[in-house]
Amino acid sequence: MTDAEAIDAILDELILALRKWPNWTEDVVHGAAILGEEAGEVLRAALRLTYEGGSVDDLRREVCQCGAMCLRMLRHLDEMRTKPALYSPEEP
């Protein structure tokens, strides 16, 4: 797979994700959790490929989904909340 093909595959997954979940989380912790979940799915697919007869296509799909979520978080990072939702500057 070339760099251009890899980028196209990630962008295809991004389009699918935007259709299915048009809104992105408003805070960085939940965004990071989404990325962590996707990374865990990459690891699971890699383990299945290595030890259980999984497929390279499944692993490739998970890697593309993880890349798509990275793009989503990067796109929204400057707008995302970096304080807890219940944070109040008056509280100690």
N, CA, C and O atoms as a GROMACS GRO file, in nm:
protein
  368
    1MET      N    1   0.086  -0.118   0.000
    1MET     CA    2   0.000   0.000   0.000
    1MET      C    3   0.090   0.124   0.000
    1MET      O    4   0.182   0.134   0.081
    2THR      N    5   0.062   0.214  -0.089
    2THR     CA    6   0.138   0.339  -0.095
    2THR      C    7   0.087   0.436   0.010
    2THR      O    8  -0.018   0.415   0.069
    3ASP      N    9   0.163   0.542   0.033
    3ASP     CA   10   0.118   0.645   0.127
    3ASP      C   11  -0.017   0.703   0.083
    3ASP      O   12  -0.107   0.724   0.165
    4ALA      N   13  -0.029   0.730  -0.046
    4ALA     CA   14  -0.154   0.787  -0.097
    4ALA      C   15  -0.271   0.692  -0.076
    4ALA      O   16  -0.381   0.735  -0.040
    5GLU      N   17  -0.249   0.562  -0.099
    5GLU     CA   18  -0.356   0.463  -0.078
    5GLU      C   19  -0.393   0.454   0.070
    5GLU      O   20  -0.511   0.440   0.104
    6ALA      N   21  -0.294   0.462   0.157
    6ALA     CA   22  -0.320   0.456   0.301
    6ALA      C   23  -0.402   0.578   0.344
    6ALA      O   24  -0.497   0.565   0.421
    7ILE      N   25  -0.364   0.694   0.297
    7ILE     CA   26  -0.437   0.816   0.331
    7ILE      C   27  -0.580   0.809   0.278
    7ILE      O   28  -0.674   0.846   0.347
    8ASP      N   29  -0.595   0.761   0.156
    8ASP     CA   30  -0.730   0.745   0.099
    8ASP      C   31  -0.814   0.650   0.182
    8ASP      O   32  -0.933   0.675   0.204
    9ALA      N   33  -0.755   0.540   0.228
    9ALA     CA   34  -0.829   0.443   0.309
    9ALA      C   35  -0.872   0.504   0.442
    9ALA      O   36  -0.983   0.479   0.489
   10ILE      N   37  -0.785   0.583   0.502
   10ILE     CA   38  -0.820   0.650   0.628
   10ILE      C   39  -0.931   0.752   0.603
   10ILE      O   40  -1.025   0.762   0.682
   11LEU      N   41  -0.921   0.827   0.495
   11LEU     CA   42  -1.025   0.926   0.463
   11LEU      C   43  -1.158   0.858   0.434
   11LEU      O   44  -1.263   0.912   0.469
   12ASP      N   45  -1.156   0.743   0.370
   12ASP     CA   46  -1.280   0.668   0.347
   12ASP      C   47  -1.344   0.630   0.481
   12ASP      O   48  -1.466   0.643   0.498
   13GLU      N   49  -1.262   0.585   0.576
   13GLU     CA   50  -1.315   0.551   0.710
   13GLU      C   51  -1.366   0.675   0.781
   13GLU      O   52  -1.465   0.668   0.853
   14LEU      N   53  -1.298   0.788   0.761
   14LEU     CA   54  -1.344   0.912   0.822
   14LEU      C   55  -1.482   0.950   0.771
   14LEU      O   56  -1.568   0.991   0.849
   15ILE      N   57  -1.504   0.937   0.643
   15ILE     CA   58  -1.636   0.968   0.584
   15ILE      C   59  -1.743   0.878   0.644
   15ILE      O   60  -1.851   0.925   0.679
   16LEU      N   61  -1.713   0.748   0.655
   16LEU     CA   62  -1.810   0.655   0.715
   16LEU      C   63  -1.840   0.693   0.860
   16LEU      O   64  -1.956   0.692   0.902
   17ALA      N   65  -1.737   0.727   0.935
   17ALA     CA   66  -1.756   0.764   1.075
   17ALA      C   67  -1.838   0.892   1.089
   17ALA      O   68  -1.924   0.901   1.176
   18LEU      N   69  -1.812   0.989   1.004
   18LEU     CA   70  -1.886   1.115   1.009
   18LEU      C   71  -2.034   1.093   0.977
   18LEU      O   72  -2.121   1.161   1.033
   19ARG      N   73  -2.063   1.000   0.889
   19ARG     CA   74  -2.202   0.970   0.858
   19ARG      C   75  -2.271   0.900   0.975
   19ARG      O   76  -2.386   0.929   1.007
   20LYS      N   77  -2.198   0.809   1.039
   20LYS     CA   78  -2.257   0.732   1.148
   20LYS      C   79  -2.265   0.812   1.277
   20LYS      O   80  -2.364   0.805   1.350
   21TRP      N   81  -2.159   0.888   1.307
   21TRP     CA   82  -2.152   0.970   1.429
   21TRP      C   83  -2.110   1.111   1.388
   21TRP      O   84  -1.991   1.144   1.393
   22PRO      N   85  -2.205   1.195   1.348
   22PRO     CA   86  -2.168   1.328   1.297
   22PRO      C   87  -2.108   1.422   1.402
   22PRO      O   88  -2.036   1.515   1.368
   23ASN      N   89  -2.138   1.398   1.528
   23ASN     CA   90  -2.087   1.486   1.633
   23ASN      C   91  -1.965   1.424   1.700
   23ASN      O   92  -1.958   1.303   1.718
   24TRP      N   93  -1.871   1.509   1.737
   24TRP     CA   94  -1.752   1.466   1.809
   24TRP      C   95  -1.764   1.513   1.953
   24TRP      O   96  -1.832   1.612   1.980
   25THR      N   97  -1.699   1.444   2.042
   25THR     CA   98  -1.703   1.480   2.183
   25THR      C   99  -1.646   1.620   2.206
   25THR      O  100  -1.568   1.671   2.125
   26GLU      N  101  -1.687   1.682   2.315
   26GLU     CA  102  -1.645   1.818   2.343
   26GLU      C  103  -1.523   1.826   2.436
   26GLU      O  104  -1.471   1.935   2.457
   27ASP      N  105  -1.478   1.714   2.490
   27ASP     CA  106  -1.363   1.722   2.581
   27ASP      C  107  -1.253   1.625   2.542
   27ASP      O  108  -1.278   1.520   2.482
   28VAL      N  109  -1.132   1.662   2.580
   28VAL     CA  110  -1.014   1.586   2.538
   28VAL      C  111  -1.008   1.448   2.602
   28VAL      O  112  -0.955   1.355   2.540
   29VAL      N  113  -1.059   1.432   2.722
   29VAL     CA  114  -1.052   1.301   2.787
   29VAL      C  115  -1.135   1.199   2.710
   29VAL      O  116  -1.089   1.087   2.685
   30HIS      N  117  -1.257   1.236   2.671
   30HIS     CA  118  -1.340   1.143   2.595
   30HIS      C  119  -1.283   1.121   2.455
   30HIS      O  120  -1.293   1.010   2.401
   31GLY      N  121  -1.225   1.223   2.395
   31GLY     CA  122  -1.160   1.205   2.266
   31GLY      C  123  -1.044   1.106   2.276
   31GLY      O  124  -1.029   1.018   2.190
   32ALA      N  125  -0.964   1.121   2.379
   32ALA     CA  126  -0.853   1.027   2.400
   32ALA      C  127  -0.904   0.886   2.427
   32ALA      O  128  -0.843   0.788   2.386
   33ALA      N  129  -1.017   0.876   2.497
   33ALA     CA  130  -1.076   0.744   2.523
   33ALA      C  131  -1.120   0.677   2.393
   33ALA      O  132  -1.103   0.556   2.376
   34ILE      N  133  -1.175   0.755   2.302
   34ILE     CA  134  -1.214   0.701   2.172
   34ILE      C  135  -1.091   0.649   2.099
   34ILE      O  136  -1.093   0.540   2.041
   35LEU      N  137  -0.984   0.728   2.101
   35LEU     CA  138  -0.860   0.683   2.037
   35LEU      C  139  -0.806   0.557   2.104
   35LEU      O  140  -0.758   0.466   2.036
   36GLY      N  141  -0.813   0.553   2.236
   36GLY     CA  142  -0.766   0.435   2.308
   36GLY      C  143  -0.846   0.311   2.272
   36GLY      O  144  -0.791   0.202   2.258
   37GLU      N  145  -0.977   0.329   2.258
   37GLU     CA  146  -1.062   0.216   2.218
   37GLU      C  147  -1.022   0.165   2.080
   37GLU      O  148  -1.010   0.045   2.057
   38GLU      N  149  -1.002   0.259   1.989
   38GLU     CA  150  -0.964   0.218   1.853
   38GLU      C  151  -0.827   0.150   1.853
   38GLU      O  152  -0.808   0.051   1.783
   39ALA      N  153  -0.733   0.202   1.931
   39ALA     CA  154  -0.601   0.139   1.940
   39ALA      C  155  -0.613  -0.002   1.998
   39ALA      O  156  -0.542  -0.093   1.955
   40GLY      N  157  -0.703  -0.020   2.094
   40GLY     CA  158  -0.726  -0.153   2.149
   40GLY      C  159  -0.780  -0.248   2.045
   40GLY      O  160  -0.745  -0.366   2.045
   41GLU      N  161  -0.865  -0.199   1.956
   41GLU     CA  162  -0.918  -0.283   1.850
   41GLU      C  163  -0.809  -0.319   1.749
   41GLU      O  164  -0.812  -0.428   1.691
   42VAL      N  165  -0.714  -0.229   1.728
   42VAL     CA  166  -0.599  -0.260   1.642
   42VAL      C  167  -0.518  -0.373   1.706
   42VAL      O  168  -0.481  -0.469   1.638
   43LEU      N  169  -0.492  -0.362   1.835
   43LEU     CA  170  -0.417  -0.465   1.904
   43LEU      C  171  -0.489  -0.600   1.900
   43LEU      O  172  -0.428  -0.703   1.876
   44ARG      N  173  -0.621  -0.597   1.925
   44ARG     CA  174  -0.699  -0.721   1.920
   44ARG      C  175  -0.690  -0.785   1.782
   44ARG      O  176  -0.673  -0.907   1.771
   45ALA      N  177  -0.702  -0.705   1.677
   45ALA     CA  178  -0.694  -0.760   1.541
   45ALA      C  179  -0.554  -0.814   1.513
   45ALA      O  180  -0.540  -0.916   1.445
   46ALA      N  181  -0.451  -0.749   1.565
   46ALA     CA  182  -0.314  -0.798   1.546
   46ALA      C  183  -0.294  -0.931   1.619
   46ALA      O  184  -0.231  -1.022   1.566
   47LEU      N  185  -0.348  -0.941   1.740
   47LEU     CA  186  -0.339  -1.066   1.814
   47LEU      C  187  -0.413  -1.178   1.742
   47LEU      O  188  -0.364  -1.291   1.733
   48ARG      N  189  -0.531  -1.148   1.691
   48ARG     CA  190  -0.608  -1.249   1.618
   48ARG      C  191  -0.535  -1.294   1.492
   48ARG      O  192  -0.533  -1.412   1.459
   49LEU      N  193  -0.474  -1.198   1.423
   49LEU     CA  194  -0.398  -1.232   1.303
   49LEU      C  195  -0.280  -1.322   1.339
   49LEU      O  196  -0.251  -1.419   1.268
   50THR      N  197  -0.213  -1.290   1.446
   50THR     CA  198  -0.092  -1.364   1.485
   50THR      C  199  -0.123  -1.501   1.544
   50THR      O  200  -0.053  -1.598   1.514
   51TYR      N  201  -0.227  -1.509   1.628
   51TYR     CA  202  -0.248  -1.632   1.705
   51TYR      C  203  -0.376  -1.709   1.672
   51TYR      O  204  -0.389  -1.826   1.711
   52GLU      N  205  -0.470  -1.648   1.602
   52GLU     CA  206  -0.600  -1.713   1.585
   52GLU      C  207  -0.646  -1.722   1.440
   52GLU      O  208  -0.762  -1.754   1.415
   53GLY      N  209  -0.560  -1.696   1.347
   53GLY     CA  210  -0.599  -1.706   1.208
   53GLY      C  211  -0.680  -1.588   1.158
   53GLY      O  212  -0.754  -1.600   1.060
   54GLY      N  213  -0.668  -1.474   1.224
   54GLY     CA  214  -0.737  -1.353   1.178
   54GLY      C  215  -0.682  -1.309   1.043
   54GLY      O  216  -0.588  -1.368   0.989
   55SER      N  217  -0.741  -1.204   0.990
   55SER     CA  218  -0.701  -1.161   0.856
   55SER      C  219  -0.630  -1.026   0.858
   55SER      O  220  -0.655  -0.941   0.945
   56VAL      N  221  -0.543  -1.008   0.760
   56VAL     CA  222  -0.477  -0.880   0.741
   56VAL      C  223  -0.580  -0.772   0.709
   56VAL      O  224  -0.565  -0.658   0.750
   57ASP      N  225  -0.685  -0.810   0.636
   57ASP     CA  226  -0.789  -0.712   0.602
   57ASP      C  227  -0.857  -0.657   0.726
   57ASP      O  228  -0.886  -0.538   0.733
   58ASP      N  229  -0.884  -0.744   0.825
   58ASP     CA  230  -0.944  -0.696   0.950
   58ASP      C  231  -0.850  -0.600   1.021
   58ASP      O  232  -0.893  -0.496   1.072
   59LEU      N  233  -0.722  -0.634   1.026
   59LEU     CA  234  -0.625  -0.546   1.090
   59LEU      C  235  -0.614  -0.414   1.016
   59LEU      O  236  -0.611  -0.308   1.078
   60ARG      N  237  -0.609  -0.420   0.886
   60ARG     CA  238  -0.601  -0.298   0.804
   60ARG      C  239  -0.722  -0.208   0.830
   60ARG      O  240  -0.708  -0.086   0.843
   61ARG      N  241  -0.840  -0.267   0.837
   61ARG     CA  242  -0.962  -0.190   0.862
   61ARG      C  243  -0.955  -0.120   0.998
   61ARG      O  244  -0.992  -0.004   1.011
   62GLU      N  245  -0.908  -0.192   1.099
   62GLU     CA  246  -0.897  -0.133   1.233
   62GLU      C  247  -0.794  -0.020   1.237
   62GLU      O  248  -0.815   0.082   1.302
   63VAL      N  249  -0.683  -0.040   1.168
   63VAL     CA  250  -0.581   0.066   1.162
   63VAL      C  251  -0.638   0.190   1.094
   63VAL      O  252  -0.612   0.302   1.138
   64CYS      N  253  -0.715   0.171   0.988
   64CYS     CA  254  -0.777   0.285   0.918
   64CYS      C  255  -0.878   0.355   1.008
   64CYS      O  256  -0.885   0.478   1.008
   65GLN      N  257  -0.955   0.279   1.084
   65GLN     CA  258  -1.051   0.340   1.176
   65GLN      C  259  -0.980   0.420   1.284
   65GLN      O  260  -1.026   0.528   1.322
   66CYS      N  261  -0.870   0.368   1.334
   66CYS     CA  262  -0.792   0.439   1.434
   66CYS      C  263  -0.737   0.570   1.375
   66CYS      O  264  -0.743   0.675   1.438
   67GLY      N  265  -0.686   0.562   1.254
   67GLY     CA  266  -0.637   0.681   1.186
   67GLY      C  267  -0.746   0.785   1.166
   67GLY      O  268  -0.723   0.905   1.181
   68ALA      N  269  -0.865   0.738   1.132
   68ALA     CA  270  -0.978   0.830   1.112
   68ALA      C  271  -1.013   0.903   1.242
   68ALA      O  272  -1.042   1.022   1.241
   69MET      N  273  -1.009   0.831   1.354
   69MET     CA  274  -1.039   0.895   1.483
   69MET      C  275  -0.928   0.991   1.523
   69MET      O  276  -0.955   1.093   1.587
   70CYS      N  277  -0.805   0.961   1.487
   70CYS     CA  278  -0.696   1.056   1.510
   70CYS      C  279  -0.723   1.186   1.434
   70CYS      O  280  -0.705   1.295   1.487
   71LEU      N  281  -0.765   1.173   1.310
   71LEU     CA  282  -0.798   1.292   1.231
   71LEU      C  283  -0.912   1.371   1.293
   71LEU      O  284  -0.908   1.494   1.299
   72ARG      N  285  -1.015   1.300   1.338
   72ARG     CA  286  -1.129   1.370   1.400
   72ARG      C  287  -1.084   1.448   1.522
   72ARG      O  288  -1.122   1.564   1.540
   73MET      N  289  -1.004   1.385   1.606
   73MET     CA  290  -0.960   1.455   1.726
   73MET      C  291  -0.872   1.575   1.690
   73MET      O  292  -0.887   1.682   1.748
   74LEU      N  293  -0.782   1.557   1.596
   74LEU     CA  294  -0.698   1.669   1.554
   74LEU      C  295  -0.780   1.785   1.499
   74LEU      O  296  -0.750   1.901   1.526
   75ARG      N  297  -0.884   1.752   1.423
   75ARG     CA  298  -0.970   1.857   1.365
   75ARG      C  299  -1.039   1.940   1.472
   75ARG      O  300  -1.063   2.059   1.453
   76HIS      N  301  -1.073   1.878   1.585
   76HIS     CA  302  -1.152   1.945   1.688
   76HIS      C  303  -1.072   1.985   1.811
   76HIS      O  304  -1.128   2.044   1.904
   77LEU      N  305  -0.944   1.954   1.813
   77LEU     CA  306  -0.865   1.970   1.934
   77LEU      C  307  -0.868   2.112   1.990
   77LEU      O  308  -0.879   2.130   2.111
   78ASP      N  309  -0.859   2.212   1.905
   78ASP     CA  310  -0.857   2.350   1.955
   78ASP      C  311  -0.990   2.393   2.016
   78ASP      O  312  -0.994   2.490   2.092
   79GLU      N  313  -1.099   2.324   1.983
   79GLU     CA  314  -1.232   2.358   2.036
   79GLU      C  315  -1.268   2.277   2.159
   79GLU      O  316  -1.366   2.307   2.228
   80MET      N  317  -1.190   2.175   2.188
   80MET     CA  318  -1.228   2.079   2.292
   80MET      C  319  -1.195   2.133   2.431
   80MET      O  320  -1.099   2.207   2.452
   81ARG      N  321  -1.279   2.092   2.526
   81ARG     CA  322  -1.264   2.131   2.665
   81ARG      C  323  -1.144   2.060   2.725
   81ARG      O  324  -1.122   1.941   2.701
   82THR      N  325  -1.066   2.135   2.803
   82THR     CA  326  -0.950   2.077   2.870
   82THR      C  327  -0.964   2.078   3.021
   82THR      O  328  -0.870   2.043   3.093
   83LYS      N  329  -1.080   2.117   3.069
   83LYS     CA  330  -1.111   2.115   3.213
   83LYS      C  331  -1.231   2.023   3.232
   83LYS      O  332  -1.312   2.009   3.140
   84PRO      N  333  -1.244   1.962   3.349
   84PRO     CA  334  -1.363   1.880   3.373
   84PRO      C  335  -1.491   1.959   3.353
   84PRO      O  336  -1.494   2.080   3.379
   85ALA      N  337  -1.595   1.893   3.309
   85ALA     CA  338  -1.722   1.961   3.282
   85ALA      C  339  -1.777   2.032   3.405
   85ALA      O  340  -1.844   2.134   3.393
   86LEU      N  341  -1.748   1.979   3.523
   86LEU     CA  342  -1.798   2.038   3.647
   86LEU      C  343  -1.700   2.138   3.706
   86LEU      O  344  -1.722   2.186   3.817
   87TYR      N  345  -1.595   2.168   3.635
   87TYR     CA  346  -1.491   2.258   3.684
   87TYR      C  347  -1.547   2.398   3.702
   87TYR      O  348  -1.619   2.450   3.617
   88SER      N  349  -1.512   2.458   3.814
   88SER     CA  350  -1.550   2.597   3.839
   88SER      C  351  -1.427   2.671   3.891
   88SER      O  352  -1.365   2.626   3.988
   89PRO      N  353  -1.391   2.784   3.830
   89PRO     CA  354  -1.271   2.854   3.873
   89PRO      C  355  -1.278   2.899   4.020
   89PRO      O  356  -1.174   2.923   4.081
   90GLU      N  357  -1.398   2.910   4.076
   90GLU     CA  358  -1.413   2.952   4.215
   90GLU      C  359  -1.380   2.840   4.314
   90GLU      O  360  -1.350   2.866   4.431
   91GLU      N  361  -1.385   2.716   4.266
   91GLU     CA  362  -1.359   2.604   4.357
   91GLU      C  363  -1.209   2.593   4.381
   91GLU      O  364  -1.129   2.624   4.292
   92PRO      N  365  -1.171   2.550   4.502
   92PRO     CA  366  -1.027   2.537   4.532
   92PRO      C  367  -0.961   2.429   4.451
   92PRO      O  368  -0.841   2.407   4.465
   0.00000   0.00000   0.00000
